[in-house]
């Protein structure tokens, strides 16, 4: 299997993952103040959403790329 087909399949899998888990949360720790060896930090949580249209588009484009790569091979 060539690289183009593998990248198409990976794109399909990412699209399916985006449909299965449409939201994810990231956390970022920031240093607020520092006095000598004492550090005061805060952790901010941020929720990100993946559009179903983006996930569906990734699946369609991935299938087209993988299909074209497999048809080109034959």
ROTOR-645290 format. One record per residue (C-alpha): x, y, z; residue number from 1; residue in one letter. Coordinates in steps of 0.1 Angstrom, whole numbers, plus 5000, padded with zeros to 4 digits. Example, Ala and Ser with C-alpha at 12.3 -4.5 7.8 and 13.67 -1.06 7.14 Angstrom:
R      x      y      z   resi   resn
R   5123   4955   5078      1      A
R   5137   4989   5071      2      S
// end
This chain:
R      x      y      z   resi   resn
R   5000   5000   5000      1      X
R   5015   5033   4990      2      X
R   5017   5065   5010      3      X
R   4988   5082   4993      4      X
R   4964   5054   5002      5      X
R   4977   5053   5038      6      X
R   4972   5091   5041      7      X
R   4936   5087   5028      8      X
R   4929   5060   5053      9      X
R   4944   5081   5081     10      X
R   4921   5110   5071     11      X
R   4891   5087   5072     12      X
R   4900   5075   5107     13      X
R   4905   5111   5119     14      X
R   4871   5120   5105     15      X
R   4855   5090   5123     16      X
R   4872   5100   5155     17      X
R   4859   5136   5151     18      X
R   4824   5123   5148     19      X
R   4828   5099   5178     20      X
R   4843   5126   5201     21      X
R   4830   5160   5189     22      X
R   4844   5179   5219     23      X
R   4876   5178   5238     24      X
R   4891   5198   5267     25      X
R   4927   5211   5270     26      X
R   4943   5225   5301     27      X
R   4970   5251   5302     28      X
R   4990   5260   5333     29      X
R   5002   5296   5336     30      X
R   5025   5312   5361     31      X
R   5007   5341   5377     32      X
R   5033   5354   5401     33      X
R   5068   5344   5413     34      X
R   5083   5356   5446     35      X
R   5117   5340   5451     36      X
R   5112   5302   5451     37      X
R   5074   5306   5455     38      X
R   5054   5302   5424     39      X
R   5017   5309   5420     40      X
R   5001   5291   5391     41      X
R   4966   5289   5376     42      X
R   4952   5262   5354     43      X
R   4927   5272   5327     44      X
R   4905   5246   5310     45      X
R   4893   5253   5274     46      X
R   4867   5232   5255     47      X
R   4871   5228   5218     48      X
R   4844   5216   5194     49      X
R   4849   5198   5161     50      X
R   4822   5205   5135     51      X
R   4804   5174   5121     52      X
R   4807   5190   5086     53      X
R   4845   5190   5091     54      X
R   4845   5154   5102     55      X
R   4822   5143   5074     56      X
R   4844   5162   5049     57      X
R   4875   5145   5061     58      X
R   4858   5111   5057     59      X
R   4847   5119   5021     60      X
R   4880   5134   5011     61      X
R   4899   5105   5027     62      X
R   4878   5080   5008     63      X
R   4884   5098   4976     64      X
R   4921   5099   4981     65      X
R   4924   5063   4992     66      X
R   4901   5052   4963     67      X
R   4921   5072   4938     68      X
R   4954   5057   4951     69      X
R   4941   5022   4949     70      X
R   4926   5027   4914     71      X
R   4959   5043   4902     72      X
R   4978   5012   4914     73      X
R   4958   4988   4892     74      X
// end
